[in-house]
Amino acid sequence: MDAVTRVQHAMKKLPVDRVPVGFLKHFDYETDNAVAGQTTWALENRIDFLTIEMDGFMEFASDTPLVTAQDWGKIRPHKKTAPYIAGQYDRACRAVERVAGNCATFYSFFAPYSTIKHTTGNETRVNLLYREDPEAITHAMEVIEEDNRLLMDMLQGIGLTGVAVAFQNAEEWRFTYDEYRELLTPWDKRLLGELRSSYEYVLTHLCSWGNEPNNFEVWKDYDMMCCNWGVHIERDMPLAKGLTWFDSKPSVYGGFDVRPNKLIITGTEKEIKDYTKQIIRETGRTGVMISSDCSLLDNTPDEHIRFVVEATEEYETENA
């Protein structure tokens, strides 16, 4: 079974020859638009799926500073020839071509509120801007939503296996359950719905940004196909539980804690392989892929990723 088929089967909860592996990781976007770095990393470590990150494009591109809410109220959508859109298209096209036949590929999207947060570079600034001028920030989110639609349309037909979407901002200190559901859930669900209408395979990452627990219930009824979250950060939400807890009963991916001094960074070959096999025993082989809670830290040894892949192969031999 080739990597793409293996991932597609896992996401659809169909039989696989072994559990697929794919980790989240950021790359230097100033060198070759991050294409060489991430594709070489994926190929050398034999991962089954590559999530192509938005490094360098997480911040909304503007010719004028975006400081005040009023500044955000004046932004306009990008054209497809703008570097902000064309650069993402270039990255996706060349990454897909480079790893074709060797691993599945997914291009990442963020919900509009996160794009504003990343642009401000401040965890609390976006909340203050929204409270100061909800109409201006709503306009900005509509513009970002339009950019997302343009890009998702452009990316169809280039050979991507699918797309990935990250949802953030549900930290318990940021919004109450009711506030999140009122302010952000409609934007999340609309983006997720449009991605699922356009692509057969969609990964959803419920991000524990800042390593803090979320009001996890806000995402329970999202129509997800394959879901990832901080299993080591959220309260009482191990990977196996996710197979049945969400209303949509998605397949799941994850398992490894990426924080400093955790197993994927400091573990021995035996420890990493034993833990990988433990994940498979706990979740089963159907509808699961091995991955990380969030993006790997730069000091994560590449050979540790290879240990995980090897462990999934060994598991099949040991349990044949």
Contacts in CASP RR format, 6 or more apart in sequence:
PFRMAT RR
TARGET T0000
AUTHOR 0000-0000-0000
METHOD contacts of the structure
MODEL  1
MDAVTRVQHAMKKLPVDRVPVGFLKHFDYETDNAVAGQTTWALENRIDFL
TIEMDGFMEFASDTPLVTAQDWGKIRPHKKTAPYIAGQYDRACRAVERVA
GNCATFYSFFAPYSTIKHTTGNETRVNLLYREDPEAITHAMEVIEEDNRL
LMDMLQGIGLTGVAVAFQNAEEWRFTYDEYRELLTPWDKRLLGELRSSYE
YVLTHLCSWGNEPNNFEVWKDYDMMCCNWGVHIERDMPLAKGLTWFDSKP
SVYGGFDVRPNKLIITGTEKEIKDYTKQIIRETGRTGVMISSDCSLLDNT
PDEHIRFVVEATEEYETENA
1 9 0 8 1.000
1 16 0 8 1.000
1 17 0 8 1.000
2 101 0 8 1.000
3 20 0 8 1.000
3 48 0 8 1.000
3 49 0 8 1.000
3 101 0 8 1.000
3 102 0 8 1.000
3 103 0 8 1.000
3 104 0 8 1.000
4 101 0 8 1.000
4 103 0 8 1.000
4 104 0 8 1.000
4 161 0 8 1.000
6 16 0 8 1.000
6 17 0 8 1.000
6 18 0 8 1.000
6 20 0 8 1.000
6 48 0 8 1.000
7 20 0 8 1.000
7 48 0 8 1.000
7 49 0 8 1.000
7 104 0 8 1.000
7 161 0 8 1.000
7 201 0 8 1.000
7 289 0 8 1.000
8 14 0 8 1.000
8 104 0 8 1.000
8 161 0 8 1.000
8 201 0 8 1.000
9 15 0 8 1.000
9 16 0 8 1.000
10 16 0 8 1.000
10 19 0 8 1.000
10 20 0 8 1.000
10 226 0 8 1.000
10 251 0 8 1.000
10 286 0 8 1.000
10 287 0 8 1.000
10 288 0 8 1.000
10 289 0 8 1.000
11 201 0 8 1.000
11 203 0 8 1.000
11 225 0 8 1.000
11 226 0 8 1.000
11 251 0 8 1.000
11 287 0 8 1.000
11 289 0 8 1.000
12 251 0 8 1.000
12 287 0 8 1.000
13 251 0 8 1.000
13 286 0 8 1.000
13 287 0 8 1.000
14 286 0 8 1.000
15 285 0 8 1.000
15 286 0 8 1.000
16 285 0 8 1.000
16 286 0 8 1.000
17 316 0 8 1.000
18 285 0 8 1.000
18 312 0 8 1.000
18 313 0 8 1.000
18 315 0 8 1.000
18 316 0 8 1.000
19 280 0 8 1.000
19 285 0 8 1.000
19 288 0 8 1.000
19 289 0 8 1.000
19 290 0 8 1.000
19 312 0 8 1.000
19 315 0 8 1.000
20 48 0 8 1.000
20 49 0 8 1.000
20 104 0 8 1.000
20 289 0 8 1.000
20 290 0 8 1.000
20 312 0 8 1.000
21 47 0 8 1.000
21 48 0 8 1.000
21 49 0 8 1.000
21 289 0 8 1.000
21 290 0 8 1.000
21 291 0 8 1.000
21 305 0 8 1.000
21 308 0 8 1.000
21 309 0 8 1.000
21 312 0 8 1.000
22 47 0 8 1.000
22 48 0 8 1.000
22 49 0 8 1.000
22 50 0 8 1.000
22 51 0 8 1.000
22 253 0 8 1.000
22 289 0 8 1.000
22 290 0 8 1.000
22 291 0 8 1.000
23 47 0 8 1.000
23 256 0 8 1.000
23 291 0 8 1.000
23 292 0 8 1.000
23 296 0 8 1.000
23 305 0 8 1.000
23 308 0 8 1.000
24 51 0 8 1.000
24 53 0 8 1.000
24 205 0 8 1.000
24 258 0 8 1.000
24 291 0 8 1.000
24 292 0 8 1.000
24 294 0 8 1.000
24 295 0 8 1.000
24 296 0 8 1.000
25 38 0 8 1.000
25 41 0 8 1.000
25 53 0 8 1.000
25 295 0 8 1.000
25 296 0 8 1.000
25 300 0 8 1.000
26 53 0 8 1.000
26 55 0 8 1.000
26 295 0 8 1.000
27 34 0 8 1.000
27 37 0 8 1.000
27 38 0 8 1.000
27 41 0 8 1.000
27 53 0 8 1.000
27 55 0 8 1.000
28 34 0 8 1.000
28 37 0 8 1.000
28 55 0 8 1.000
29 55 0 8 1.000
29 56 0 8 1.000
29 57 0 8 1.000
31 37 0 8 1.000
33 87 0 8 1.000
33 90 0 8 1.000
33 91 0 8 1.000
33 94 0 8 1.000
34 53 0 8 1.000
34 55 0 8 1.000
34 56 0 8 1.000
34 91 0 8 1.000
35 91 0 8 1.000
35 94 0 8 1.000
35 95 0 8 1.000
35 98 0 8 1.000
36 98 0 8 1.000
38 50 0 8 1.000
38 52 0 8 1.000
38 53 0 8 1.000
38 95 0 8 1.000
39 50 0 8 1.000
39 95 0 8 1.000
39 98 0 8 1.000
39 99 0 8 1.000
41 302 0 8 1.000
42 50 0 8 1.000
42 99 0 8 1.000
42 102 0 8 1.000
42 103 0 8 1.000
43 98 0 8 1.000
43 99 0 8 1.000
43 102 0 8 1.000
43 103 0 8 1.000
44 302 0 8 1.000
45 302 0 8 1.000
45 305 0 8 1.000
45 306 0 8 1.000
45 309 0 8 1.000
46 306 0 8 1.000
46 309 0 8 1.000
47 103 0 8 1.000
47 305 0 8 1.000
47 309 0 8 1.000
48 103 0 8 1.000
48 104 0 8 1.000
48 289 0 8 1.000
48 309 0 8 1.000
49 103 0 8 1.000
49 104 0 8 1.000
49 105 0 8 1.000
49 106 0 8 1.000
49 161 0 8 1.000
49 289 0 8 1.000
50 95 0 8 1.000
50 99 0 8 1.000
50 103 0 8 1.000
50 104 0 8 1.000
50 105 0 8 1.000
50 106 0 8 1.000
51 106 0 8 1.000
51 108 0 8 1.000
51 164 0 8 1.000
51 203 0 8 1.000
52 91 0 8 1.000
52 92 0 8 1.000
52 95 0 8 1.000
52 105 0 8 1.000
52 106 0 8 1.000
52 107 0 8 1.000
52 108 0 8 1.000
53 108 0 8 1.000
53 295 0 8 1.000
54 88 0 8 1.000
54 108 0 8 1.000
54 109 0 8 1.000
54 110 0 8 1.000
57 84 0 8 1.000
57 87 0 8 1.000
57 88 0 8 1.000
58 110 0 8 1.000
58 115 0 8 1.000
58 118 0 8 1.000
58 119 0 8 1.000
59 115 0 8 1.000
59 118 0 8 1.000
59 119 0 8 1.000
59 121 0 8 1.000
60 66 0 8 1.000
60 75 0 8 1.000
60 84 0 8 1.000
60 115 0 8 1.000
60 116 0 8 1.000
60 119 0 8 1.000
60 140 0 8 1.000
60 144 0 8 1.000
61 78 0 8 1.000
61 82 0 8 1.000
61 83 0 8 1.000
61 84 0 8 1.000
62 75 0 8 1.000
64 71 0 8 1.000
64 74 0 8 1.000
65 71 0 8 1.000
66 72 0 8 1.000
66 75 0 8 1.000
66 119 0 8 1.000
66 120 0 8 1.000
68 129 0 8 1.000
69 129 0 8 1.000
69 130 0 8 1.000
69 132 0 8 1.000
69 133 0 8 1.000
69 136 0 8 1.000
69 137 0 8 1.000
70 133 0 8 1.000
70 136 0 8 1.000
72 116 0 8 1.000
72 129 0 8 1.000
72 136 0 8 1.000
72 137 0 8 1.000
72 139 0 8 1.000
72 140 0 8 1.000
73 133 0 8 1.000
73 135 0 8 1.000
73 136 0 8 1.000
73 137 0 8 1.000
73 139 0 8 1.000
73 140 0 8 1.000
75 139 0 8 1.000
75 140 0 8 1.000
75 143 0 8 1.000
76 143 0 8 1.000
77 143 0 8 1.000
77 146 0 8 1.000
77 147 0 8 1.000
77 150 0 8 1.000
78 84 0 8 1.000
78 85 0 8 1.000
78 147 0 8 1.000
78 150 0 8 1.000
79 85 0 8 1.000
80 86 0 8 1.000
80 89 0 8 1.000
80 150 0 8 1.000
80 154 0 8 1.000
84 147 0 8 1.000
85 147 0 8 1.000
85 150 0 8 1.000
85 151 0 8 1.000
85 154 0 8 1.000
88 107 0 8 1.000
88 151 0 8 1.000
89 151 0 8 1.000
89 154 0 8 1.000
89 155 0 8 1.000
92 105 0 8 1.000
92 107 0 8 1.000
92 155 0 8 1.000
92 158 0 8 1.000
92 160 0 8 1.000
93 158 0 8 1.000
95 105 0 8 1.000
96 105 0 8 1.000
96 158 0 8 1.000
96 159 0 8 1.000
96 160 0 8 1.000
99 105 0 8 1.000
100 159 0 8 1.000
104 161 0 8 1.000
104 162 0 8 1.000
104 201 0 8 1.000
105 159 0 8 1.000
105 160 0 8 1.000
105 161 0 8 1.000
105 162 0 8 1.000
106 160 0 8 1.000
106 161 0 8 1.000
106 162 0 8 1.000
106 163 0 8 1.000
106 164 0 8 1.000
106 201 0 8 1.000
106 203 0 8 1.000
107 155 0 8 1.000
107 160 0 8 1.000
107 162 0 8 1.000
107 163 0 8 1.000
107 164 0 8 1.000
108 163 0 8 1.000
108 164 0 8 1.000
108 165 0 8 1.000
108 166 0 8 1.000
109 148 0 8 1.000
109 151 0 8 1.000
109 152 0 8 1.000
109 163 0 8 1.000
109 164 0 8 1.000
109 165 0 8 1.000
109 166 0 8 1.000
109 191 0 8 1.000
109 195 0 8 1.000
110 118 0 8 1.000
110 165 0 8 1.000
110 166 0 8 1.000
110 168 0 8 1.000
111 165 0 8 1.000
111 166 0 8 1.000
111 167 0 8 1.000
111 168 0 8 1.000
111 169 0 8 1.000
111 184 0 8 1.000
111 187 0 8 1.000
111 188 0 8 1.000
111 191 0 8 1.000
112 140 0 8 1.000
112 141 0 8 1.000
112 142 0 8 1.000
112 144 0 8 1.000
112 145 0 8 1.000
112 148 0 8 1.000
112 187 0 8 1.000
112 191 0 8 1.000
113 126 0 8 1.000
113 141 0 8 1.000
113 168 0 8 1.000
113 169 0 8 1.000
113 184 0 8 1.000
113 187 0 8 1.000
114 166 0 8 1.000
114 167 0 8 1.000
114 168 0 8 1.000
114 169 0 8 1.000
115 144 0 8 1.000
116 126 0 8 1.000
116 129 0 8 1.000
116 137 0 8 1.000
116 140 0 8 1.000
116 141 0 8 1.000
116 144 0 8 1.000
117 123 0 8 1.000
117 125 0 8 1.000
117 126 0 8 1.000
117 168 0 8 1.000
117 169 0 8 1.000
120 126 0 8 1.000
120 129 0 8 1.000
126 137 0 8 1.000
127 174 0 8 1.000
129 136 0 8 1.000
129 137 0 8 1.000
130 137 0 8 1.000
130 183 0 8 1.000
141 187 0 8 1.000
145 187 0 8 1.000
145 190 0 8 1.000
145 191 0 8 1.000
148 191 0 8 1.000
148 194 0 8 1.000
149 194 0 8 1.000
152 163 0 8 1.000
152 194 0 8 1.000
152 195 0 8 1.000
152 198 0 8 1.000
152 199 0 8 1.000
153 198 0 8 1.000
155 163 0 8 1.000
156 198 0 8 1.000
156 199 0 8 1.000
160 199 0 8 1.000
161 201 0 8 1.000
162 199 0 8 1.000
162 200 0 8 1.000
162 201 0 8 1.000
162 202 0 8 1.000
162 203 0 8 1.000
163 195 0 8 1.000
163 198 0 8 1.000
163 199 0 8 1.000
163 201 0 8 1.000
163 202 0 8 1.000
163 203 0 8 1.000
164 202 0 8 1.000
164 203 0 8 1.000
164 204 0 8 1.000
164 205 0 8 1.000
165 191 0 8 1.000
165 192 0 8 1.000
165 195 0 8 1.000
165 202 0 8 1.000
165 203 0 8 1.000
165 204 0 8 1.000
165 205 0 8 1.000
166 204 0 8 1.000
166 205 0 8 1.000
166 207 0 8 1.000
167 188 0 8 1.000
167 204 0 8 1.000
167 205 0 8 1.000
167 206 0 8 1.000
167 207 0 8 1.000
167 219 0 8 1.000
167 222 0 8 1.000
168 207 0 8 1.000
168 209 0 8 1.000
169 175 0 8 1.000
169 180 0 8 1.000
169 184 0 8 1.000
169 209 0 8 1.000
170 180 0 8 1.000
170 184 0 8 1.000
170 206 0 8 1.000
170 214 0 8 1.000
170 215 0 8 1.000
170 216 0 8 1.000
170 218 0 8 1.000
170 219 0 8 1.000
171 209 0 8 1.000
171 210 0 8 1.000
171 212 0 8 1.000
171 213 0 8 1.000
171 214 0 8 1.000
171 215 0 8 1.000
172 212 0 8 1.000
172 213 0 8 1.000
172 214 0 8 1.000
172 215 0 8 1.000
173 212 0 8 1.000
174 180 0 8 1.000
175 183 0 8 1.000
175 184 0 8 1.000
175 215 0 8 1.000
176 215 0 8 1.000
177 215 0 8 1.000
177 217 0 8 1.000
177 218 0 8 1.000
180 215 0 8 1.000
180 218 0 8 1.000
181 218 0 8 1.000
184 218 0 8 1.000
185 218 0 8 1.000
188 219 0 8 1.000
188 222 0 8 1.000
189 222 0 8 1.000
189 223 0 8 1.000
192 202 0 8 1.000
192 204 0 8 1.000
192 222 0 8 1.000
192 223 0 8 1.000
192 224 0 8 1.000
193 223 0 8 1.000
195 202 0 8 1.000
196 202 0 8 1.000
196 223 0 8 1.000
196 225 0 8 1.000
201 225 0 8 1.000
201 226 0 8 1.000
202 224 0 8 1.000
202 225 0 8 1.000
202 226 0 8 1.000
203 225 0 8 1.000
203 226 0 8 1.000
203 227 0 8 1.000
203 228 0 8 1.000
203 253 0 8 1.000
204 222 0 8 1.000
204 224 0 8 1.000
204 225 0 8 1.000
204 226 0 8 1.000
204 227 0 8 1.000
204 228 0 8 1.000
204 250 0 8 1.000
205 227 0 8 1.000
205 228 0 8 1.000
205 229 0 8 1.000
205 294 0 8 1.000
206 214 0 8 1.000
206 216 0 8 1.000
206 219 0 8 1.000
206 227 0 8 1.000
206 228 0 8 1.000
206 229 0 8 1.000
206 230 0 8 1.000
207 229 0 8 1.000
207 294 0 8 1.000
208 214 0 8 1.000
208 229 0 8 1.000
208 230 0 8 1.000
208 233 0 8 1.000
208 234 0 8 1.000
208 293 0 8 1.000
208 294 0 8 1.000
209 294 0 8 1.000
211 233 0 8 1.000
211 259 0 8 1.000
212 233 0 8 1.000
213 233 0 8 1.000
213 234 0 8 1.000
213 235 0 8 1.000
214 234 0 8 1.000
216 229 0 8 1.000
216 234 0 8 1.000
216 235 0 8 1.000
216 237 0 8 1.000
219 246 0 8 1.000
220 245 0 8 1.000
220 246 0 8 1.000
220 247 0 8 1.000
221 246 0 8 1.000
221 247 0 8 1.000
221 248 0 8 1.000
222 246 0 8 1.000
222 247 0 8 1.000
222 248 0 8 1.000
223 247 0 8 1.000
223 248 0 8 1.000
224 246 0 8 1.000
224 248 0 8 1.000
224 250 0 8 1.000
225 248 0 8 1.000
225 250 0 8 1.000
225 251 0 8 1.000
226 250 0 8 1.000
226 251 0 8 1.000
226 252 0 8 1.000
226 253 0 8 1.000
226 287 0 8 1.000
226 289 0 8 1.000
227 242 0 8 1.000
227 246 0 8 1.000
227 250 0 8 1.000
227 251 0 8 1.000
227 252 0 8 1.000
227 253 0 8 1.000
228 252 0 8 1.000
228 253 0 8 1.000
228 254 0 8 1.000
228 291 0 8 1.000
228 293 0 8 1.000
229 237 0 8 1.000
229 293 0 8 1.000
230 237 0 8 1.000
230 254 0 8 1.000
230 293 0 8 1.000
230 294 0 8 1.000
231 237 0 8 1.000
231 238 0 8 1.000
231 239 0 8 1.000
231 254 0 8 1.000
231 255 0 8 1.000
231 257 0 8 1.000
231 293 0 8 1.000
232 255 0 8 1.000
232 257 0 8 1.000
232 259 0 8 1.000
232 262 0 8 1.000
232 293 0 8 1.000
233 293 0 8 1.000
237 245 0 8 1.000
238 282 0 8 1.000
239 252 0 8 1.000
239 254 0 8 1.000
239 255 0 8 1.000
239 279 0 8 1.000
239 282 0 8 1.000
239 283 0 8 1.000
239 288 0 8 1.000
240 282 0 8 1.000
240 283 0 8 1.000
240 284 0 8 1.000
242 250 0 8 1.000
242 252 0 8 1.000
243 249 0 8 1.000
243 250 0 8 1.000
243 251 0 8 1.000
243 252 0 8 1.000
243 283 0 8 1.000
243 287 0 8 1.000
243 288 0 8 1.000
251 287 0 8 1.000
251 288 0 8 1.000
251 289 0 8 1.000
252 283 0 8 1.000
252 287 0 8 1.000
252 288 0 8 1.000
252 289 0 8 1.000
253 288 0 8 1.000
253 289 0 8 1.000
253 290 0 8 1.000
253 291 0 8 1.000
254 279 0 8 1.000
254 289 0 8 1.000
254 290 0 8 1.000
254 291 0 8 1.000
254 292 0 8 1.000
254 293 0 8 1.000
255 279 0 8 1.000
255 290 0 8 1.000
255 291 0 8 1.000
255 292 0 8 1.000
255 293 0 8 1.000
256 262 0 8 1.000
256 263 0 8 1.000
256 264 0 8 1.000
256 275 0 8 1.000
256 290 0 8 1.000
256 291 0 8 1.000
256 292 0 8 1.000
256 293 0 8 1.000
256 308 0 8 1.000
257 263 0 8 1.000
257 264 0 8 1.000
257 292 0 8 1.000
257 293 0 8 1.000
258 264 0 8 1.000
258 265 0 8 1.000
258 292 0 8 1.000
258 293 0 8 1.000
258 294 0 8 1.000
258 295 0 8 1.000
258 296 0 8 1.000
258 297 0 8 1.000
258 300 0 8 1.000
259 293 0 8 1.000
259 297 0 8 1.000
260 297 0 8 1.000
263 271 0 8 1.000
263 272 0 8 1.000
263 275 0 8 1.000
264 272 0 8 1.000
264 292 0 8 1.000
264 296 0 8 1.000
264 300 0 8 1.000
264 304 0 8 1.000
264 308 0 8 1.000
265 297 0 8 1.000
265 299 0 8 1.000
265 300 0 8 1.000
265 301 0 8 1.000
265 304 0 8 1.000
267 304 0 8 1.000
269 303 0 8 1.000
269 307 0 8 1.000
272 304 0 8 1.000
272 307 0 8 1.000
272 308 0 8 1.000
272 311 0 8 1.000
273 307 0 8 1.000
273 308 0 8 1.000
273 310 0 8 1.000
273 311 0 8 1.000
273 314 0 8 1.000
274 311 0 8 1.000
276 290 0 8 1.000
276 307 0 8 1.000
276 308 0 8 1.000
276 311 0 8 1.000
276 312 0 8 1.000
276 315 0 8 1.000
277 311 0 8 1.000
277 314 0 8 1.000
277 315 0 8 1.000
277 318 0 8 1.000
279 288 0 8 1.000
279 290 0 8 1.000
280 288 0 8 1.000
280 290 0 8 1.000
280 312 0 8 1.000
280 315 0 8 1.000
290 308 0 8 1.000
290 312 0 8 1.000
END
